[in-house]
């Protein structure tokens, strides 16, 4: 089961992705992509993202069964915001 959610970016896409790549690396998460789209995986979570203007759309494709969606969504938002 996958889940999709969107956020409005507070900064430009290049800044968000650059910060996100640094945070991902520090937390053992692989993130590849650019200011338009990309993929991430680590700690049992797999997903992708797309940026269209100020809107970031995140799709979580895989998560550990024992972790609830609210926690996953909060952690992924922390990574991207």
C-alpha positions in Angstrom: 0.0 0.0 0.0 1.4 3.4 -0.9 0.5 6.9 0.3 0.8 10.2 -1.5 0.8 13.7 0.1 1.8 17.2 -0.9 3.4 20.2 0.8 3.9 23.8 -0.2 7.7 24.6 -0.2 8.9 27.5 2.0 12.1 27.9 -0.1 13.1 27.3 -3.7 13.3 23.7 -4.9 17.1 23.7 -5.3 17.6 24.8 -1.6 15.1 22.2 -0.4 16.8 19.3 -2.3 20.3 20.4 -1.3 19.4 20.5 2.4 17.5 17.2 2.0 20.4 15.4 0.5 22.6 16.4 3.4 20.1 15.4 6.0 19.5 12.1 4.2 23.2 11.2 4.1 23.6 12.0 7.8 20.6 9.7 8.6 21.6 6.7 6.4 19.0 7.4 3.7 19.9 7.2 0.0 18.4 10.1 -1.9 18.9 10.7 -5.6 17.3 13.3 -7.8 17.2 17.0 -8.6 14.9 20.0 -8.1 12.2 18.3 -10.2 12.0 14.7 -9.1 13.9 11.9 -7.3 13.8 8.8 -5.2 14.8 7.9 -1.6 15.2 4.7 0.4 16.5 3.7 3.8 15.4 2.4 7.1 12.7 0.3 5.5 11.1 3.2 3.7 11.1 3.6 -0.1 9.5 6.5 -2.0 9.8 9.2 -4.6 9.2 12.9 -4.9 8.2 15.4 -7.6 8.4 19.2 -7.4 6.1 21.4 -9.5 6.6 25.0 -8.8 6.0 25.5 -5.0 4.4 22.1 -4.5 6.3 19.0 -3.4 4.5 15.7 -3.8 5.9 12.7 -1.9 4.9 9.1 -2.6 5.8 6.5 0.0 5.8 3.2 -1.8 7.1 0.9 1.0 7.2 1.2 4.8 7.8 -1.1 7.7 4.5 -2.7 8.8 5.0 -1.7 12.5 5.3 2.0 11.7 2.1 4.0 11.3 1.4 6.4 8.5 1.3 9.5 10.7 4.9 8.8 12.0 6.2 8.0 8.4 4.6 11.2 7.0 6.0 13.4 9.8 9.6 11.9 9.4 9.5 12.4 5.6 8.2 15.9 6.0 11.1 16.6 8.4 13.5 15.4 5.8 12.1 17.6 3.0 11.2 20.8 4.9 
